């Protein structure tokens, strides 16, 4: 699994089509190449303090790790955590990722 690192990659993925669910927003950009999928996370300060934001990112990272086979190889995914994410259990987050 690779991560989005440059701002321009985040901006390009943010302009891509998105699917919003309670707890997270998933934005997917087709890069038109055969490289591995790349993943980026965004958690604003509206989510909470640093501990809360890091917990949300860890949970999203783990969901992606378990469901990586669902993502086509040439996509960039941007996962945006929402405030209600930390109130959900792991199975609910995983279901919302699959639905998105």
The first five atom37 places (N, CA, C, CB, O) and aatype in JSON, in Angstrom:
{
  "aatype": [20, 20, 20, 20, 20, 20, 20, 20, 20, 20, 20, 20, 20, 20, 20, 20, 20, 20, 20, 20, 20, 20, 20, 20, 20, 20, 20, 20, 20, 20, 20, 20, 20, 20, 20, 20, 20, 20, 20, 20, 20, 20, 20, 20, 20, 20, 20, 20, 20, 20, 20, 20, 20, 20, 20, 20, 20, 20, 20, 20, 20, 20, 20, 20, 20, 20, 20, 20, 20, 20, 20, 20, 20, 20, 20, 20, 20, 20, 20, 20, 20, 20, 20, 20, 20, 20, 20, 20, 20, 20, 20, 20, 20, 20, 20, 20, 20, 20, 20, 20],
  "atom_mask": [
    [1, 1, 1, 1, 1],
    [1, 1, 1, 1, 1],
    [1, 1, 1, 1, 1],
    [1, 1, 1, 1, 1],
    [1, 1, 1, 1, 1],
    [1, 1, 1, 1, 1],
    [1, 1, 1, 1, 1],
    [1, 1, 1, 1, 1],
    [1, 1, 1, 1, 1],
    [1, 1, 1, 1, 1],
    [1, 1, 1, 1, 1],
    [1, 1, 1, 1, 1],
    [1, 1, 1, 1, 1],
    [1, 1, 1, 1, 1],
    [1, 1, 1, 1, 1],
    [1, 1, 1, 1, 1],
    [1, 1, 1, 1, 1],
    [1, 1, 1, 1, 1],
    [1, 1, 1, 1, 1],
    [1, 1, 1, 1, 1],
    [1, 1, 1, 1, 1],
    [1, 1, 1, 1, 1],
    [1, 1, 1, 1, 1],
    [1, 1, 1, 1, 1],
    [1, 1, 1, 1, 1],
    [1, 1, 1, 1, 1],
    [1, 1, 1, 1, 1],
    [1, 1, 1, 1, 1],
    [1, 1, 1, 1, 1],
    [1, 1, 1, 1, 1],
    [1, 1, 1, 1, 1],
    [1, 1, 1, 1, 1],
    [1, 1, 1, 1, 1],
    [1, 1, 1, 1, 1],
    [1, 1, 1, 1, 1],
    [1, 1, 1, 1, 1],
    [1, 1, 1, 1, 1],
    [1, 1, 1, 1, 1],
    [1, 1, 1, 1, 1],
    [1, 1, 1, 1, 1],
    [1, 1, 1, 1, 1],
    [1, 1, 1, 1, 1],
    [1, 1, 1, 1, 1],
    [1, 1, 1, 1, 1],
    [1, 1, 1, 1, 1],
    [1, 1, 1, 1, 1],
    [1, 1, 1, 1, 1],
    [1, 1, 1, 1, 1],
    [1, 1, 1, 1, 1],
    [1, 1, 1, 1, 1],
    [1, 1, 1, 1, 1],
    [1, 1, 1, 1, 1],
    [1, 1, 1, 1, 1],
    [1, 1, 1, 1, 1],
    [1, 1, 1, 1, 1],
    [1, 1, 1, 1, 1],
    [1, 1, 1, 1, 1],
    [1, 1, 1, 1, 1],
    [1, 1, 1, 1, 1],
    [1, 1, 1, 1, 1],
    [1, 1, 1, 1, 1],
    [1, 1, 1, 1, 1],
    [1, 1, 1, 1, 1],
    [1, 1, 1, 1, 1],
    [1, 1, 1, 1, 1],
    [1, 1, 1, 1, 1],
    [1, 1, 1, 1, 1],
    [1, 1, 1, 1, 1],
    [1, 1, 1, 1, 1],
    [1, 1, 1, 1, 1],
    [1, 1, 1, 1, 1],
    [1, 1, 1, 1, 1],
    [1, 1, 1, 1, 1],
    [1, 1, 1, 1, 1],
    [1, 1, 1, 1, 1],
    [1, 1, 1, 1, 1],
    [1, 1, 1, 1, 1],
    [1, 1, 1, 1, 1],
    [1, 1, 1, 1, 1],
    [1, 1, 1, 1, 1],
    [1, 1, 1, 1, 1],
    [1, 1, 1, 1, 1],
    [1, 1, 1, 1, 1],
    [1, 1, 1, 1, 1],
    [1, 1, 1, 1, 1],
    [1, 1, 1, 1, 1],
    [1, 1, 1, 1, 1],
    [1, 1, 1, 1, 1],
    [1, 1, 1, 1, 1],
    [1, 1, 1, 1, 1],
    [1, 1, 1, 1, 1],
    [1, 1, 1, 1, 1],
    [1, 1, 1, 1, 1],
    [1, 1, 1, 1, 1],
    [1, 1, 1, 1, 1],
    [1, 1, 1, 1, 1],
    [1, 1, 1, 1, 1],
    [1, 1, 1, 1, 1],
    [1, 1, 1, 1, 1],
    [1, 1, 1, 1, 1]
  ],
  "atom_positions": [
    [[0.85, -1.17, 0.0], [0.0, 0.0, 0.0], [0.89, 1.23, 0.0], [-0.96, 0.0, 1.22], [1.8, 1.37, 0.82]],
    [[0.63, 2.11, -0.92], [1.33, 3.38, -0.99], [0.43, 4.48, -0.45], [1.77, 3.69, -2.43], [-0.79, 4.32, -0.4]],
    [[1.02, 5.57, -0.06], [0.27, 6.7, 0.48], [0.38, 7.9, -0.43], [0.75, 7.05, 1.89], [1.4, 8.08, -1.1]],
    [[-0.65, 8.72, -0.45], [-0.58, 10.01, -1.12], [0.3, 10.91, -0.26], [-2.0, 10.64, -1.35], [0.1, 11.0, 0.95]],
    [[1.26, 11.56, -0.88], [2.2, 12.37, -0.1], [2.22, 13.83, -0.52], [3.58, 11.79, -0.22], [2.42, 14.71, 0.31]],
    [[2.03, 14.09, -1.8], [2.13, 15.46, -2.29], [0.76, 16.12, -2.3], [2.74, 15.48, -3.7], [-0.26, 15.47, -2.52]],
    [[0.75, 17.41, -2.07], [-0.5, 18.17, -2.03], [-1.27, 18.06, -3.34], [-0.22, 19.63, -1.71], [-2.49, 17.95, -3.33]],
    [[-0.56, 18.09, -4.47], [-1.26, 18.02, -5.75], [-1.98, 16.69, -5.93], [-0.28, 18.25, -6.91], [-3.01, 16.64, -6.6]],
    [[-1.46, 15.61, -5.35], [-2.16, 14.33, -5.4], [-3.44, 14.37, -4.58], [-1.26, 13.2, -4.91], [-4.46, 13.83, -4.99]],
    [[-3.38, 15.01, -3.4], [-4.57, 15.16, -2.57], [-5.62, 16.01, -3.27], [-4.2, 15.77, -1.22], [-6.81, 15.69, -3.23]],
    [[-5.18, 17.09, -3.9], [-6.11, 17.99, -4.58], [-6.77, 17.28, -5.76], [-5.39, 19.26, -5.06], [-7.97, 17.43, -5.98]],
    [[-6.0, 16.51, -6.52], [-6.56, 15.77, -7.66], [-7.57, 14.74, -7.19], [-5.45, 15.09, -8.47], [-8.63, 14.59, -7.8]],
    [[-7.27, 14.03, -6.11], [-8.2, 13.03, -5.59], [-9.44, 13.7, -5.01], [-7.51, 12.18, -4.51], [-10.53, 13.13, -5.08]],
    [[-9.3, 14.89, -4.45], [-10.45, 15.59, -3.88], [-11.42, 16.07, -4.95], [-9.98, 16.78, -3.05], [-12.61, 16.25, -4.68]],
    [[-10.94, 16.27, -6.17], [-11.8, 16.7, -7.27], [-12.51, 15.52, -7.93], [-11.0, 17.46, -8.31], [-13.39, 15.72, -8.77]],
    [[-12.13, 14.32, -7.58], [-12.69, 13.1, -8.18], [-14.09, 12.84, -7.62], [-11.76, 11.88, -7.91], [-14.49, 13.43, -6.62]],
    [[-14.83, 11.94, -8.28], [-16.15, 11.57, -7.75], [-16.03, 11.01, -6.34], [-16.83, 10.55, -8.68], [-15.04, 10.37, -5.99]],
    [[-17.07, 11.27, -5.54], [-17.01, 10.85, -4.15], [-18.3, 10.15, -3.73], [-16.74, 12.05, -3.24], [-19.34, 10.28, -4.37]],
    [[-18.19, 9.4, -2.65], [-19.33, 8.74, -2.04], [-19.31, 9.09, -0.56], [-19.3, 7.18, -2.27], [-18.33, 8.8, 0.13]],
    [[-20.37, 9.71, -0.08], [-20.43, 10.13, 1.32], [-21.32, 9.18, 2.11], [-20.95, 11.58, 1.43], [-22.43, 8.85, 1.68]],
    [[-20.83, 8.76, 3.24], [-21.6, 7.94, 4.17], [-21.45, 8.56, 5.55], [-21.12, 6.44, 4.16], [-20.53, 9.35, 5.77]],
    [[-22.32, 8.23, 6.48], [-22.11, 8.73, 7.85], [-20.8, 8.16, 8.39], [-23.3, 8.34, 8.78], [-20.64, 6.95, 8.48]],
    [[-19.9, 9.02, 8.74], [-18.63, 8.57, 9.28], [-17.45, 8.83, 8.37], [-18.69, 7.13, 9.58], [-16.35, 9.11, 8.85]],
    [[-17.65, 8.74, 7.05], [-16.52, 8.98, 6.15], [-17.0, 9.37, 4.77], [-15.64, 7.74, 6.06], [-18.14, 9.09, 4.37]],
    [[-16.1, 10.03, 4.05], [-16.3, 10.36, 2.64], [-15.17, 9.69, 1.89], [-16.32, 11.94, 2.39], [-14.0, 9.82, 2.26]],
    [[-15.51, 8.96, 0.84], [-14.51, 8.26, 0.03], [-14.47, 8.91, -1.35], [-14.83, 6.73, -0.06], [-15.49, 8.97, -2.04]],
    [[-13.29, 9.39, -1.75], [-13.1, 10.0, -3.05], [-12.1, 9.15, -3.82], [-12.62, 11.48, -2.92], [-11.04, 8.81, -3.3]],
    [[-12.45, 8.8, -5.06], [-11.61, 7.89, -5.84], [-11.28, 8.5, -7.19], [-12.32, 6.53, -6.03], [-12.15, 8.96, -7.92]],
    [[-9.99, 8.5, -7.5], [-9.49, 9.04, -8.76], [-8.82, 7.93, -9.55], [-8.51, 10.2, -8.52], [-7.92, 7.26, -9.04]],
    [[-9.26, 7.72, -10.79], [-8.63, 6.73, -11.66], [-7.44, 7.38, -12.33], [-9.64, 6.18, -12.72], [-7.6, 8.34, -13.09]],
    [[-6.23, 6.87, -12.05], [-5.0, 7.45, -12.58], [-4.68, 6.98, -13.99], [-3.84, 7.13, -11.66], [-3.8, 7.56, -14.64]],
    [[-5.33, 5.97, -14.48], [-5.09, 5.43, -15.83], [-3.69, 4.83, -15.96], [-5.28, 6.53, -16.87], [-3.07, 4.95, -17.02]],
    [[-3.18, 4.19, -14.91], [-1.92, 3.45, -15.01], [-2.08, 2.13, -14.27], [-0.73, 4.29, -14.43], [-3.17, 1.83, -13.77]],
    [[-1.05, 1.35, -14.19], [-1.16, 0.02, -13.59], [-0.45, -0.08, -12.25], [-0.62, -1.03, -14.53], [-0.14, -1.18, -11.79]],
    [[-0.17, 1.05, -11.62], [0.51, 1.04, -10.34], [-0.44, 0.63, -9.22], [1.12, 2.42, -10.04], [-1.66, 0.57, -9.42]],
    [[0.11, 0.34, -8.07], [-0.69, -0.04, -6.91], [-1.61, 1.1, -6.49], [0.21, -0.45, -5.75], [-1.31, 2.26, -6.75]],
    [[-2.73, 0.78, -5.83], [-3.59, 1.86, -5.34], [-2.86, 2.66, -4.27], [-4.91, 1.29, -4.78], [-2.07, 2.12, -3.49]],
    [[-3.14, 3.96, -4.24], [-2.55, 4.82, -3.23], [-3.66, 5.36, -2.34], [-1.75, 5.98, -3.88], [-4.81, 5.5, -2.78]],
    [[-3.33, 5.64, -1.12], [-4.32, 6.02, -0.12], [-3.89, 7.27, 0.61], [-4.54, 4.88, 0.86], [-2.72, 7.44, 0.96]],
    [[-4.86, 8.16, 0.84], [-4.61, 9.37, 1.63], [-5.73, 9.56, 2.63], [-4.46, 10.6, 0.72], [-6.86, 9.13, 2.4]],
    [[-5.43, 10.22, 3.73], [-6.41, 10.47, 4.78], [-6.47, 11.95, 5.07], [-6.07, 9.68, 6.06], [-5.46, 12.65, 4.99]],
    [[-7.66, 12.41, 5.42], [-7.85, 13.78, 5.85], [-8.75, 13.77, 7.07], [-8.45, 14.65, 4.72], [-9.84, 13.19, 7.06]],
    [[-8.29, 14.42, 8.12], [-9.08, 14.61, 9.34], [-8.92, 16.05, 9.76], [-8.63, 13.62, 10.48], [-7.82, 16.48, 10.11]],
    [[-9.99, 16.8, 9.74], [-9.9, 18.2, 10.15], [-9.98, 18.3, 11.67], [-11.01, 19.04, 9.49], [-10.27, 17.33, 12.36]],
    [[-9.73, 19.48, 12.16], [-9.81, 19.7, 13.61], [-11.24, 19.65, 14.12], [-9.19, 21.02, 13.97], [-11.46, 19.63, 15.33]],
    [[-12.21, 19.64, 13.22], [-13.6, 19.48, 13.63], [-13.84, 18.1, 14.23], [-14.54, 19.7, 12.44], [-14.77, 17.91, 15.02]],
    [[-13.01, 17.14, 13.86], [-13.13, 15.76, 14.37], [-12.85, 15.74, 15.87], [-12.15, 14.81, 13.63], [-13.53, 15.04, 16.62]],
    [[-11.87, 16.51, 16.31], [-11.5, 16.54, 17.72], [-10.03, 16.85, 17.88], [-11.84, 15.21, 18.4], [-9.39, 17.41, 16.98]],
    [[-9.5, 16.49, 19.03], [-8.09, 16.77, 19.29], [-7.2, 15.78, 18.54], [-7.79, 16.71, 20.81], [-7.71, 14.93, 17.8]],
    [[-5.89, 15.88, 18.71], [-4.94, 15.07, 17.95], [-5.14, 13.58, 18.21], [-3.51, 15.47, 18.29], [-5.02, 12.77, 17.3]],
    [[-5.44, 13.22, 19.44], [-5.65, 11.81, 19.77], [-6.85, 11.26, 19.0], [-5.86, 11.64, 21.29], [-6.78, 10.15, 18.47]],
    [[-7.92, 12.0, 18.95], [-9.12, 11.58, 18.24], [-8.88, 11.48, 16.74], [-10.27, 12.54, 18.52], [-9.33, 10.53, 16.1]],
    [[-8.19, 12.47, 16.18], [-7.9, 12.45, 14.74], [-7.0, 11.27, 14.38], [-7.24, 13.77, 14.31], [-7.24, 10.6, 13.38]],
    [[-5.98, 11.02, 15.17], [-5.09, 9.89, 14.89], [-5.81, 8.56, 15.03], [-3.88, 9.93, 15.81], [-5.54, 7.63, 14.26]],
    [[-6.7, 8.45, 15.98], [-7.48, 7.23, 16.15], [-8.35, 6.98, 14.92], [-8.35, 7.3, 17.42], [-8.45, 5.86, 14.43]],
    [[-8.98, 8.04, 14.42], [-9.82, 7.91, 13.22], [-8.98, 7.46, 12.03], [-10.51, 9.25, 12.91], [-9.41, 6.59, 11.27]],
    [[-7.8, 8.04, 11.86], [-6.94, 7.66, 10.73], [-6.45, 6.21, 10.86], [-5.74, 8.6, 10.64], [-6.39, 5.49, 9.86]],
    [[-6.12, 5.79, 12.07], [-5.7, 4.4, 12.27], [-6.81, 3.43, 11.92], [-5.25, 4.18, 13.73], [-6.57, 2.39, 11.31]],
    [[-8.04, 3.77, 12.31], [-9.17, 2.89, 12.01], [-9.43, 2.82, 10.51], [-10.44, 3.37, 12.75], [-9.7, 1.74, 9.98]],
    [[-9.35, 3.95, 9.82], [-9.54, 3.95, 8.36], [-8.43, 3.18, 7.67], [-9.6, 5.38, 7.83], [-8.68, 2.45, 6.7]],
    [[-7.2, 3.33, 8.14], [-6.06, 2.61, 7.56], [-6.26, 1.1, 7.69], [-4.74, 3.04, 8.23], [-5.95, 0.35, 6.77]],
    [[-6.76, 0.67, 8.83], [-6.97, -0.76, 9.06], [-8.1, -1.3, 8.18], [-7.28, -1.01, 10.55], [-8.0, -2.41, 7.66]],
    [[-9.16, -0.53, 8.01], [-10.25, -0.95, 7.12], [-9.72, -1.12, 5.7], [-11.41, 0.07, 7.14], [-10.03, -2.11, 5.03]],
    [[-8.92, -0.16, 5.24], [-8.37, -0.27, 3.89], [-7.48, -1.5, 3.77], [-7.59, 0.99, 3.53], [-7.51, -2.19, 2.75]],
    [[-6.68, -1.77, 4.79], [-5.77, -2.92, 4.75], [-6.54, -4.23, 4.59], [-4.9, -2.96, 6.02], [-6.1, -5.13, 3.87]],
    [[-7.67, -4.34, 5.26], [-8.47, -5.58, 5.17], [-9.3, -5.66, 3.89], [-9.38, -5.69, 6.37], [-9.62, -6.75, 3.44]],
    [[-9.65, -4.53, 3.31], [-10.51, -4.51, 2.12], [-9.77, -4.04, 0.87], [-11.71, -3.62, 2.36], [-10.4, -3.58, -0.08]],
    [[-8.46, -4.14, 0.87], [-7.65, -3.64, -0.23], [-7.97, -4.33, -1.56], [-6.18, -3.82, 0.09], [-7.81, -3.72, -2.62]],
    [[-8.41, -5.57, -1.52], [-8.7, -6.3, -2.75], [-9.89, -5.7, -3.5], [-8.97, -7.77, -2.43], [-10.06, -5.98, -4.69]],
    [[-10.72, -4.9, -2.85], [-11.87, -4.27, -3.51], [-11.47, -3.07, -4.35], [-12.88, -3.85, -2.48], [-12.25, -2.62, -5.2]],
    [[-10.28, -2.53, -4.14], [-9.85, -1.32, -4.81], [-9.06, -1.67, -6.06], [-9.02, -0.43, -3.87], [-8.07, -2.39, -5.97]],
    [[-9.47, -1.17, -7.24], [-8.69, -1.43, -8.46], [-7.28, -0.87, -8.34], [-9.4, -0.83, -9.68], [-7.03, 0.08, -7.59]],
    [[-6.36, -1.45, -9.08], [-4.94, -1.14, -8.94], [-4.59, 0.29, -9.3], [-4.13, -2.08, -9.79], [-3.64, 0.85, -8.74]],
    [[-5.3, 0.91, -10.2], [-4.88, 2.22, -10.7], [-5.65, 3.38, -10.09], [-5.03, 2.25, -12.2], [-5.85, 4.4, -10.75]],
    [[-6.09, 3.26, -8.85], [-6.89, 4.29, -8.21], [-6.14, 4.95, -7.06], [-8.18, 3.7, -7.7], [-5.33, 4.33, -6.36]],
    [[-6.42, 6.23, -6.88], [-6.02, 6.98, -5.69], [-7.28, 7.14, -4.85], [-5.36, 8.38, -6.04], [-8.31, 7.62, -5.35]],
    [[-7.22, 6.76, -3.59], [-8.35, 6.92, -2.69], [-8.02, 7.99, -1.66], [-8.71, 5.59, -1.99], [-6.92, 8.01, -1.1]],
    [[-8.97, 8.86, -1.41], [-8.86, 9.84, -0.35], [-10.01, 9.58, 0.61], [-8.88, 11.32, -0.91], [-11.18, 9.67, 0.23]],
    [[-9.66, 9.26, 1.84], [-10.68, 8.97, 2.85], [-10.73, 10.15, 3.81], [-10.37, 7.63, 3.61], [-9.74, 10.48, 4.46]],
    [[-11.89, 10.77, 3.89], [-12.09, 11.93, 4.75], [-12.94, 11.48, 5.94], [-12.77, 13.11, 3.98], [-14.08, 11.05, 5.77]],
    [[-12.36, 11.59, 7.13], [-13.08, 11.18, 8.34], [-14.06, 12.27, 8.73], [-12.09, 10.9, 9.5], [-13.78, 13.46, 8.62]],
    [[-15.22, 11.84, 9.2], [-16.23, 12.74, 9.73], [-16.31, 12.55, 11.23], [-17.61, 12.51, 9.06], [-15.81, 11.57, 11.78]],
    [[-16.96, 13.5, 11.88], [-17.04, 13.49, 13.34], [-17.68, 12.22, 13.89], [-17.82, 14.69, 13.82], [-17.28, 11.75, 14.96]],
    [[-18.64, 11.68, 13.2], [-19.36, 10.5, 13.71], [-18.57, 9.2, 13.57], [-20.67, 10.37, 12.99], [-19.03, 8.16, 14.04]],
    [[-17.41, 9.24, 12.94], [-16.62, 8.02, 12.74], [-16.19, 7.38, 14.06], [-15.39, 8.33, 11.9], [-16.25, 6.16, 14.19]],
    [[-15.77, 8.18, 15.01], [-15.28, 7.62, 16.26], [-16.38, 7.02, 17.13], [-14.56, 8.68, 17.04], [-16.09, 6.31, 18.08]],
    [[-17.62, 7.29, 16.81], [-18.73, 6.68, 17.54], [-19.13, 5.33, 16.99], [-19.91, 7.59, 17.54], [-19.98, 4.65, 17.57]],
    [[-18.54, 4.93, 15.88], [-18.89, 3.67, 15.22], [-17.92, 2.57, 15.61], [-18.91, 3.84, 13.71], [-16.75, 2.84, 15.9]],
    [[-18.4, 1.33, 15.62], [-17.47, 0.22, 15.85], [-16.83, -0.18, 14.52], [-18.21, -0.99, 16.51], [-17.24, 0.27, 13.46]],
    [[-15.82, -1.04, 14.6], [-15.01, -1.38, 13.42], [-15.86, -2.0, 12.3], [-13.9, -2.35, 13.81], [-15.68, -1.64, 11.14]],
    [[-16.77, -2.9, 12.64], [-17.57, -3.57, 11.6], [-18.46, -2.57, 10.87], [-18.43, -4.68, 12.23], [-18.7, -2.71, 9.67]],
    [[-18.96, -1.56, 11.57], [-19.79, -0.54, 10.92], [-18.95, 0.31, 9.97], [-20.48, 0.36, 11.98], [-19.41, 0.67, 8.89]],
    [[-17.73, 0.64, 10.38], [-16.85, 1.43, 9.51], [-16.51, 0.62, 8.26], [-15.55, 1.84, 10.26], [-16.5, 1.15, 7.15]],
    [[-16.23, -0.66, 8.45], [-15.91, -1.53, 7.32], [-17.08, -1.63, 6.36], [-15.51, -2.92, 7.82], [-16.88, -1.6, 5.14]],
    [[-18.29, -1.75, 6.87], [-19.48, -1.82, 6.01], [-19.67, -0.52, 5.23], [-20.74, -2.12, 6.87], [-20.03, -0.55, 4.06]],
    [[-19.44, 0.62, 5.89], [-19.58, 1.9, 5.2], [-18.53, 2.07, 4.1], [-19.48, 3.04, 6.2], [-18.82, 2.65, 3.05]],
    [[-17.32, 1.57, 4.34], [-16.28, 1.6, 3.3], [-16.69, 0.76, 2.12], [-14.95, 1.12, 3.86], [-16.54, 1.19, 0.98]],
    [[-17.21, -0.43, 2.36], [-17.63, -1.32, 1.28], [-18.79, -0.7, 0.51], [-18.04, -2.7, 1.83], [-18.83, -0.78, -0.71]],
    [[-19.75, -0.08, 1.22], [-20.89, 0.56, 0.57], [-20.44, 1.72, -0.31], [-21.9, 1.06, 1.61], [-20.99, 1.94, -1.4]],
    [[-19.45, 2.46, 0.16], [-18.99, 3.64, -0.6], [-18.23, 3.18, -1.83], [-18.09, 4.56, 0.27], [-17.76, 4.01, -2.61]]
  ]
}
